[in-house]
């Protein structure tokens, strides 16, 4: 068959075009089905601290109540001291979750002074030894 023969038979061209459109529509529906299928729930989604690389502080025991998360900016540097009174968290934190790969230090005094309570990398602590007034985070 040559081009002239194909050009003289418009039904063959229409059938080929419809077959191509049908295949494209089927492929599109398959892709939409894959994209719309919900992923299985992971353990992080049910975690009270679902963010990575942060220190989460909770005002309730057992990681309950209001949550506030903090990290140094930019992350991965030498760390920074964060005063909790400026953020409305002075004497509020009762439990903590550290999702960072570096330890966080909770201090009983402002400006990261006093003997700290350490929350190790990927560690959870409840209850805290004291309600911190500042934290050192990375």
C-alpha positions in Angstrom: 0.0 0.0 0.0 1.3 3.4 -0.9 0.4 6.9 0.2 -2.0 7.5 -2.7 -4.0 4.4 -1.8 -4.1 5.4 1.9 -5.2 8.9 1.0 -8.1 7.6 -1.2 -9.6 5.6 1.7 -10.8 8.1 4.3 -12.5 5.4 6.3 -9.2 3.8 7.1 -7.8 7.2 8.3 -10.8 7.8 10.5 -10.6 4.3 12.0 -6.9 4.8 12.7 -7.6 8.1 14.3 -10.3 6.8 16.5 -8.2 3.8 17.6 -5.4 6.3 18.5 -7.8 8.5 20.5 -9.3 5.5 22.3 -5.8 4.3 23.3 -4.9 7.7 24.5 -8.1 8.0 26.6 -7.5 4.6 28.1 -3.9 5.5 29.0 -5.1 8.8 30.6 -7.7 6.9 32.7 -5.1 4.5 33.8 -2.8 7.3 34.9 -5.6 9.1 36.7 -6.5 5.9 38.6 -2.9 5.5 39.7 -2.6 9.1 40.8 -5.9 9.1 42.6 -5.4 5.8 44.5 -4.6 6.8 48.2 -1.3 5.7 49.5 -1.2 3.6 52.6 -0.9 5.5 55.8 2.6 5.7 57.3 3.6 5.9 60.9 4.7 9.5 60.5 1.1 10.6 59.6 -0.2 9.5 62.9 2.8 11.0 64.8 2.0 14.0 67.1 5.1 15.6 65.5 4.9 14.8 61.8 7.6 17.3 60.8 11.2 16.2 60.1 14.3 17.9 61.5 12.5 19.8 64.3 12.0 19.9 68.0 8.3 19.7 68.9 7.2 20.9 72.3 3.7 20.0 73.7 1.8 21.7 76.6 0.3 18.4 77.6 1.7 15.1 79.0 2.3 12.2 76.6 2.7 14.5 73.5 -0.8 16.0 73.8 -2.3 19.5 73.8 -1.0 22.4 71.7 2.2 21.8 69.8 5.0 24.2 68.7 7.9 23.2 66.6 11.3 24.9 66.3 14.5 24.4 64.3 17.5 26.5 63.6 17.6 28.5 60.4 19.4 27.7 58.2 19.3 24.0 59.3 22.5 22.0 59.6 24.6 24.9 60.9 26.1 25.3 64.3 22.7 25.6 66.0 20.9 28.5 67.7 19.4 29.4 71.0 15.6 30.1 70.9 14.0 31.9 73.8 10.5 30.5 74.4 8.9 33.6 76.1 9.1 35.5 72.7 6.9 32.7 71.2 4.4 32.4 74.0 5.9 29.1 75.3 7.5 30.1 78.6 6.8 27.5 81.3 4.4 25.7 78.9 6.3 22.6 77.6 5.5 19.4 79.3 6.7 16.9 76.7 9.0 16.9 73.6 9.8 15.0 70.5 13.0 15.6 68.6 12.9 14.5 64.9 16.3 16.0 64.1 19.5 14.0 63.7 21.1 16.2 66.3 20.3 16.5 70.0 18.3 19.4 71.3 18.9 21.0 74.7 16.1 22.4 76.9 17.2 25.1 79.4 15.5 26.2 82.7 16.7 29.8 82.1 16.5 32.2 79.2 19.4 32.6 76.8 20.2 28.9 77.1 21.7 29.2 80.6 21.6 26.7 83.4 21.9 22.9 83.3 20.0 21.5 80.3 17.8 18.5 79.7 19.0 16.8 76.5 16.5 15.4 74.0 18.6 13.1 71.8 18.2 12.6 68.1 14.9 11.1 67.2 14.0 10.8 70.9 10.8 11.5 72.8 10.6 12.7 76.4 7.5 12.9 78.6 7.3 14.4 81.1 10.1 16.9 81.0 12.2 17.5 84.1 11.2 21.2 84.1 9.3 23.7 81.9 12.0 25.2 79.7 12.5 28.9 79.0 14.9 28.4 76.1 16.1 25.6 73.7 19.2 25.0 71.7 18.3 23.4 68.3 20.1 22.6 65.1 
